[in-house]
Amino acid sequence: MNILLLGSGGREHAIAWKLAQSNLLNRLFIAPGNAGTAEIGTNIILSITDFPAIKTFVLKHQIEMVIVGPEDPLVKGIHDFFLSDIEISGIPVIGPVQKGAMLEGSKDFAKKFMNRYKIPTAAYQTFTMSSLDEGISFIRNSQAPYVLKADGLAAGKGVIICQTAGEATEELQSMLLDAKFGEASEKVVVEKFLKGIELSVFVLTDGKTYLILPEAKDYKKIGEGDTGPNTGGMGSVSPVPFADKDFMEKVETTIIRPTMNGLINEGIDYRGFIFFGLIKVGIDPYVIEYNCRLGDPEAESVLPRIRNDLLELFIAVGKQKLEDESILVDPRHAVTVMLVSKGYPDSYEKGKEIVGLDRTKESFVFHAGTTRDPSSGKILSTGGRVIAVSSVCNNTKQALSKSYANAETIDFEGKYYRKDIGFDLV
């Protein structure tokens, strides 16, 4: 098969790496890709939200499947675009239609969906600029700490936890009046703070049935000890020790099945990944957020543990034959450590030469924000998150040791990484 994969991050490199293992793959194109994906397939200069240009490329290169890595094209309706065009409507798109992608595209939509189907989540209210005074009153009459979420897409950084009513009021004003997160914070969800431990659970669905993938724990904060601002993710660990059989049965019964039933009930054709951002409170799971794609950097820990041919699973999704498949999981443990640029998640430096990639041993190196300079051949940093180092070993401690050894081997000016990924689970 000829495949087009959209995206340029560590998640997309991991997906490309996994697809390249399939005997069913003929040609793999990645748009726009990075220096890592260029070693696996063919990078192409193509905007992932320019749907007419994507159509032209798909027809010219006889693409038989489109896999959407990041959320933006899904929220903007790429799957709907394909379905509405007779020339490309028969080409499977791995990723939900626009209404399904709104589970990630709008926190308010997701909260209302969860309430309709009695899916456990934190109590909340949504506010806009016109209801700012009500929002301030709501904060003053609620108990600290406070969770404020930009309604729309904010690159994983639109969630702020405030310890005082004064701080929460200032943040609410900044989000609504000063457009702190641009259009994403035209609406703000203020919800009750849940105290517990977080994890990420993923399913692959064809819109009728689903397969549960290995779970992972993501580390969002930039600083060790979970301090500082949120990032797109500083590392991940899979499996998660506290996600035992009883807990995962609760997740499936109270969250996954009701979510699937809700999507079916509302006539939403959802073919792709559903990411459940969960928190364990006591012994019970609650939904913090939905995402409409694989997580990043969770993908870099989860995909190495899946033994299936990923392309076979995607074909089954496209044909709505996923009931005939089952997930084969490597019982070993995976740890991903993310190397980031100086200044991230705020303004960060780019164009730094990355060295030591050829000296890594016994780890998978997934490129998150890189490019190869065409004149010098050097690999340069282009993003806040630059390289994800993943290791799979018999236990988490061994995987940590390998990932950290290789994280030290790889170098670029201003390199930073958290040195406590997974320590809370060992």
C-alpha atoms as one frame of an Amber mdcrd trajectory, in Angstrom:
protein
   0.000   0.000   0.000   0.973   3.609  -0.559   0.425   5.557   2.670   0.356
   9.268   3.485   1.078  10.122   7.114   0.395  13.688   8.247   2.538  15.283
  10.956   6.093  16.095  11.951   6.578  15.146  15.601   7.800  12.278  17.729
   4.410  10.605  17.525   4.564  10.611  13.725   8.130   9.268  13.698   7.001
   6.449  16.002   3.996   5.695  13.774   6.210   5.739  10.667   8.726   3.445
  12.387   5.952   0.993  13.228   4.376   1.129   9.760   7.754   0.482   8.133
   7.775  -2.963   9.784   4.716  -4.057   7.757   5.050  -6.288   4.711   1.914
  -4.611   3.382   3.644  -1.241   3.022   4.809  -0.198  -0.421   5.599   3.524
  -0.174   5.345   5.778   2.877   5.077   9.549   2.490   5.207  11.874   5.508
   4.013  15.465   5.366   5.997  17.390   6.383   7.958  14.875   8.492  11.322
  15.454  10.144  14.915  14.247   9.931  13.914  10.945  11.542  10.983  10.144
   9.268  13.195  10.915   6.256  15.204   7.785   7.120  12.038   5.645   6.911
   9.940   7.135   4.118   9.748  10.172   1.875   9.162  13.581   3.443   7.052
  15.968   1.362   6.495  19.697   1.701   2.740  19.863   2.206   0.604  21.777
   4.699  -1.398  19.328   6.811  -4.406  21.679   6.733  -4.322  22.420   2.986
  -6.916  19.805   2.086  -7.099  20.517  -1.678  -3.299  20.155  -1.935  -3.492
  16.896   0.022  -6.159  15.628  -2.397  -3.938  16.485  -5.377  -1.008  14.607
  -3.844  -3.166  11.605  -2.922  -4.452  11.217  -6.470  -1.064  11.805  -8.107
   0.751   9.236  -5.958  -2.056   6.664  -5.751  -2.317   6.931  -1.970  -4.481
   4.161  -0.527  -4.723   5.385   3.079  -4.236   8.669   4.948  -3.153   8.537
   8.596  -3.585  11.735  10.577  -1.105  12.156  13.428  -1.919  15.533  15.049
  -5.276  16.983  16.077  -5.424  20.163  13.986  -6.408  18.626  10.603  -9.007
  16.441  12.345 -10.615  19.349  14.193 -10.647  21.270  10.890 -12.448  18.374
   9.165 -10.017  16.513   6.935 -11.982  13.268   7.227 -15.190  15.072   6.246
 -13.357  16.646   3.282 -12.439  13.189   1.981 -15.942  11.784   2.522 -17.535
  14.690   0.646 -15.365  14.317  -2.475 -16.303  11.443  -4.778 -12.750  11.188
  -6.165 -11.246  10.387  -2.742 -14.209   9.276  -0.612 -13.154   5.627  -0.855
  -9.694   6.270   0.624  -9.655   5.383   4.343  -8.700   8.210   6.694  -7.426
   7.108  10.104  -8.847   9.790  12.363 -12.404  10.815  13.275 -14.787  13.104
  11.437 -14.919  16.712  12.611 -17.730  16.223  15.117 -15.848  13.347  16.743
 -12.660  15.423  16.845 -14.563  18.033  18.870 -14.023  15.769  21.876 -10.566
  17.341  21.789 -11.344  20.509  19.856 -13.714  21.874  22.512 -13.433  21.209
  26.252 -17.003  22.489  26.645 -18.283  20.041  23.988 -16.442  17.190  25.710
 -17.824  18.082  29.138 -21.397  18.240  27.833 -20.875  14.898  26.068 -19.617
  13.307  29.294 -22.546  14.676  31.269 -25.025  13.342  28.688 -23.636   9.825
  29.000 -22.874   9.929  32.745 -19.125   9.528  32.228 -17.272  10.426  35.459
 -15.520  13.812  35.242 -14.991  16.888  37.417 -17.868  19.318  38.004 -17.492
  22.452  35.867 -18.931  25.619  34.360 -18.020  27.353  31.087 -17.534  31.116
  30.743 -17.044  33.615  27.912 -16.093  37.281  27.829 -19.757  38.235  28.279
 -20.066  36.064  31.394 -16.723  37.038  32.937 -18.372  38.488  36.051 -20.231
  35.226  36.588 -16.930  33.369  36.211 -15.249  35.539  38.832 -18.206  35.002
  41.186 -18.056  31.231  40.515 -14.360  31.186  41.438 -14.888  33.203  44.621
 -17.651  30.837  45.723 -15.670  27.680  44.912 -12.960  25.904  46.835  -9.273
  26.175  45.879  -7.337  24.990  43.947  -8.968  25.937  40.630  -8.532  24.356
  37.188  -8.903  26.677  34.180  -8.944  25.206  30.677  -8.938  26.997  27.350
 -11.866  25.547  25.414  -9.989  25.078  22.127  -6.672  23.671  20.966  -3.665
  25.150  22.767  -0.854  22.675  21.992  -1.222  20.930  25.357  -0.540  24.154
  27.269  -4.034  25.563  27.800  -4.608  24.146  31.284  -3.722  26.212  34.334
  -4.052  25.188  37.986  -4.380  28.129  40.390  -3.927  27.909  44.152  -5.844
  31.052  45.133  -9.041  32.786  44.025  -7.050  35.904  43.187  -4.680  34.008
  40.919  -7.585  32.173  39.237  -9.416  35.461  38.639  -6.341  36.997  37.028
  -5.863  33.961  34.786  -9.536  33.937  33.771  -9.287  37.597  32.798  -6.041
  36.973  30.921  -7.581  34.104  28.979 -10.873  35.825  28.127  -9.913  39.497
  27.861  -6.282  39.295  26.741  -6.678  36.158  24.562  -3.803  34.432  26.369
  -4.316  31.358  24.190  -5.784  33.175  21.186  -9.072  31.830  19.850  -8.625
  28.744  22.028  -9.563  30.766  25.136 -12.644  32.547  23.774 -14.379  30.108
  26.103 -12.868  28.908  29.378 -13.914  25.855  31.354 -13.467  26.225  35.115
 -13.674  22.901  36.868 -13.302  21.317  40.270  -9.769  20.185  41.102  -9.445
  16.411  41.403  -6.628  15.077  43.554  -5.132  11.837  42.361  -2.629  10.319
  39.945  -2.933  10.644  36.179  -2.576   8.190  33.311  -3.384   7.939  29.620
  -5.519   5.169  28.145  -5.931   4.657  24.405  -8.342   2.781  22.195  -8.298
   2.171  18.467 -11.827   2.075  17.086 -13.539   1.516  13.743 -16.705   3.260
  14.923 -18.389   0.010  15.927 -15.927  -1.817  18.157 -12.604  -1.004  19.785
  -9.294  -2.399  20.988  -7.658  -1.148  24.182  -3.961  -0.356  23.711  -1.269
  -0.351  26.418  -1.715   2.493  28.901   0.960   5.066  29.722   1.763   7.803
  32.216   2.750  11.188  30.800   4.804  13.869  32.559   3.470  17.285  31.549
   5.326  19.784  33.713   8.636  21.229  32.565  10.327  20.926  35.958  11.315
  17.986  38.106   8.880  17.123  40.853   6.071  18.176  38.485   6.804  21.879
  38.815   6.562  24.795  36.405   4.293  25.292  33.389   2.681  22.589  31.294
   4.411  21.344  28.162   3.390  19.026  25.364   4.963  16.239  27.443   8.434
  15.616  28.906   8.355  11.829  28.994   6.189   8.756  29.451   6.162   5.305
  31.005   4.248   2.149  30.012   2.811   0.038  31.635   1.437   1.949  34.629
   1.666  -0.122  37.846  -1.484   1.238  39.485  -3.596   0.506  36.392  -4.270
  -3.048  37.506  -6.960  -5.395  36.172  -9.712  -4.163  38.512  -8.990  -0.509
  37.745  -8.894  -1.089  33.975 -12.203  -2.962  34.162 -13.681   0.151  35.799
 -12.180   2.305  33.058 -13.771   0.164  30.380 -17.155  -0.119  32.110 -17.618
   3.479  33.248 -15.667   5.408  30.592 -14.727   3.568  27.382 -18.028   1.787
  26.707 -20.213   4.813  27.532 -18.008   6.963  25.280 -18.338   4.514  22.388
 -22.081   4.136  22.955 -22.420   7.937  22.997 -20.557   8.319  19.707 -22.687
   5.636  18.063 -25.887   7.094  19.535 -25.046  10.522  18.089 -24.210   9.105
  14.674 -20.545  10.108  14.830 -18.362   8.062  12.482 -15.266   7.734  14.644
 -12.434   5.737  13.048  -9.087   6.171  14.717  -7.638   6.682  18.178  -9.391
   7.949  21.276  -7.079   9.177  24.006  -8.583   9.176  27.488  -6.669  11.470
  29.829  -7.638   9.988  33.186  -7.040  10.585  36.855  -7.343   7.911  39.531
  -9.092   9.378  42.584  -9.066   6.815  45.370  -9.946   3.659  43.462 -12.057
   5.308  40.754 -11.172   6.730  37.306 -12.338  10.156  36.087 -11.867  11.739
  32.680  -9.706  14.866  32.639  -9.776  15.215  28.854 -10.262  13.455  25.550
  -7.841  13.650  22.627  -8.738  12.500  19.106  -5.311  10.981  18.332  -2.411
   9.172  19.963  -0.650  11.103  22.688   2.866  12.440  22.357   5.157  11.352
  24.038   2.930   8.428  25.043   3.036   7.047  21.493   6.795   6.656  21.813
   6.261   4.312  24.801   3.071   2.596  23.664   3.872   1.725  20.034   7.107
  -0.156  20.858   5.010  -2.416  23.129   2.478  -3.328  20.413   3.455  -6.493
  18.572   0.746  -6.279  15.898   1.282  -5.143  12.336  -0.039  -1.592  12.769
  -0.983  -1.291   9.099  -3.139  -4.436   9.377  -4.978  -2.820  12.287  -5.504
   0.397  10.300  -6.859  -1.577   7.336  -9.337  -3.247   9.699 -10.357   0.195
  10.996 -10.999   1.441   7.471 -13.105  -1.615   6.621 -14.853  -1.620  10.031
 -13.540  -5.142  10.638 -11.691  -4.447  13.898 -13.766  -7.089  15.680 -11.626
  -9.667  13.867  -8.418  -8.321  15.450  -6.837  -8.431  18.907  -3.986  -6.453
  20.466  -0.721  -8.299  21.115   1.244  -6.560  23.863   4.927  -6.909  24.757
   4.910  -7.486  28.543   8.140  -5.536  28.979   8.354  -1.933  30.188   8.974
   1.172  28.069  10.279   4.573  29.152  10.505   7.700  26.991  12.600  10.741
  27.922  12.085  13.942  25.919  14.992  16.255  25.128  13.821  19.845  24.712
  15.209  23.210  23.630  16.364  25.938  25.985  13.430  28.170  26.882  10.689
  25.614  26.164   7.680  25.756  26.686   7.991  29.513  26.215  10.091  31.090
  23.466  12.853  28.614  22.606  15.997  28.402  20.535  16.137  26.667  17.142
  18.756  25.663  14.617  21.078  23.913  17.078  23.168  21.059  15.691  22.291
  17.682  17.221  25.204  15.303  17.726  25.613  11.829  19.194  22.591  10.260
  17.474  24.876   7.643  15.901  26.336   6.699  19.276  23.085   5.656  20.988
  22.703   2.011  21.958  19.712  -0.211  22.716  17.149   2.610  22.565  14.736
   3.927  19.953  15.432   7.539  19.019  12.316   9.313  17.748  12.727  12.780
  16.262  10.215  15.328  17.530  11.481  18.659  16.173  14.368  18.193  13.727
  15.421  18.828  10.159  18.462  17.900   8.080  20.287  20.868   6.611  20.475
  20.148   2.861  23.836  21.839   2.371  25.786  20.561   5.387  23.886  17.343
   6.091  23.754  18.274   9.776  20.648  17.505  11.817  19.299  20.672  13.438
  16.661  21.398  16.072  13.427  23.012  14.886  11.031  22.563  17.799  10.610
  22.953  21.526  10.606  19.200  21.897  13.524  17.875  19.882  14.262  14.171
  20.494  12.397  11.377  22.306  14.567   8.537  23.628  12.617   5.320  24.269
  13.856   2.067  25.777  12.096  -1.273  26.290  13.401  -3.546  29.058  12.253
  -6.181  31.533  11.407  -3.551  34.142  10.978   0.214  34.402  14.232   0.728
  36.263  16.277  -0.881  33.468  14.392   1.073  30.799  15.011   4.307  32.704
  18.709   3.572  32.911  19.029   2.995  29.147  16.933   6.008  28.165  18.896
   8.316  30.454  22.250   6.970  29.267  21.287   7.725  25.670  19.731  11.066
  26.595  23.171  12.013  27.898  24.877  10.734  24.730  22.771  12.916  22.428
  23.696  16.585  22.660  22.791  20.021  21.341  23.257  23.505  22.712  20.709
  24.295  25.434  19.534  20.669  25.755  17.289  20.032  28.756  15.430  17.000
  30.018  13.724  15.994  33.239  15.794  13.596  35.276  12.877  12.172  37.290
  10.676  10.567  34.623   9.135   7.403  36.044  10.761   7.772  39.451   7.339
   7.938  41.130   6.526   4.505  39.698   9.738   2.654  40.550
